Amino acid sequence: MDSWVFWFLLVQSVIQFPQHVGDGLDEVTHLRMEERAKLQEQKKIQLEREVEQIVLMQGGTSWGHLLWPALQPLQVWPFAGLLVLLLAVWFMWRKRSREAESSDEEKKEKEDEEEEEEEEETWAYDLRWLLDERIQWPVQDLQTGCKRTMALIDNFTSVIGRALTGTFYPVLQQAIGFGSAFEGWTSREEEVVYRVLIPLTPPLGHTFHVERDGDPQKPGRNFRVRVELECSCPRQHQGANPLCFLHHADEVRRRTRQSNLLDSLCTGFYLDVQKTVLWFCALVRASWRRLPQSRSWHLVLLGSTRSCNLRLNNDQESFLVKVLFGVQRHASDIFITSRTRGARTPSIMWPETYAIAETKFFRHMARRVPQDSSHLKCLQLLACVLARKDFSIHSVKTIIMRLLNTVPVSRWHRRYFLLQLSDALEQLRLSLEEKHLEHFILGNQRLPDEIRLPQDVRRAKPPNLFHGLVQDPATHSLAMQTYFDLHHRLARVLAYGHL
């Protein structure tokens, strides 16, 4: 309050201070000015007393109402200007104070963000060091191996296909790579095997009919490929075509000097796996020198009754290719193939496989997950430390596929590697305890649309991959012990980088 009184008196003194006059004024004017000065001095003294009385007052009357009668007869505009100036200075001071406080808060937030970023960078560096440098991963270049394999098999099918033109042997379609190597992961405990499927279609004058094997004693879904001769005569003149196998089989043999498919690669009316494999291996031996790979690689055919196994090596490296044969079901990603099922698989049995659909699922997810995804690292680490004799790696792969199909794709970034590894182990533990793990492809209604399934596969009841644990308590106990050993082996890998 004293400051306001001071400023008020200062303004009044500026307004009412008597002005100097020149020496040339007359005496009357001089006397009038002295009287006016005395009068103003008396008013000033009186006003000062009134102001002092106001200061001593304790009532609630506002300053504005008390000063206004005193100011009204005076010139108030200079005072108002000074007041506006003071208010402007006060607002500027408040604004700068708030800006300083805001700047301090922003600086503190920025420092906190920088600390969090430093912590994330430190964590990312530690995890990158763990995944890229600490853990000893398999050293194979899978992408190069897959490209090399497909180039080799494509050359084989191209050369053999030209040689089979006009014959009555199965027609070789474009090969399809599948399995772990083509999915981007592998186990270090064994040599990488590049698996390839060559689809077969019937030759001219023949048809394939896929029949389900209903024997409940045989595991899985198994089929047979029934081969039938097809009439190639004009519709209105059956039997008019002398090269129709159905009506003139002997004439066709005489003219072409070739037998039909029933006579060459079938047992009875059904396509024989072993005969088909031997036929293809013979063609591989005969056509190898025509391939450009023969100039830099040495080819060895390994014995097998249900697949054609090729080992190629040179002075620096070697790789193994396993060729299977199959028949496509209803233009889908499901095939019946020559793969082995059990110790004694009948030669006319073609087990149904879902490996092509699984590989297609991994390729689909590779386009959706972050570029630095951890799902393949997670799967490969588990495959590397798992004791394969106790339960199948395919069970672990099934769990990873189920997590990929349910967990948001953003959660597969490298920073969540340990979290996803923990989730996979927990799902494995629950499945082992419950002795239940459903097949991922068979009966799955939530697959991506690009994976094509026959209706009977889509509507089938998913089989339990751990069905054997239900029937054999000893096997279940061993599987649980394997799980605990897996935990121990993972801890060693994460701690020391190797088993």
Disulfide bonds with the S-S distance in Angstrom:
none
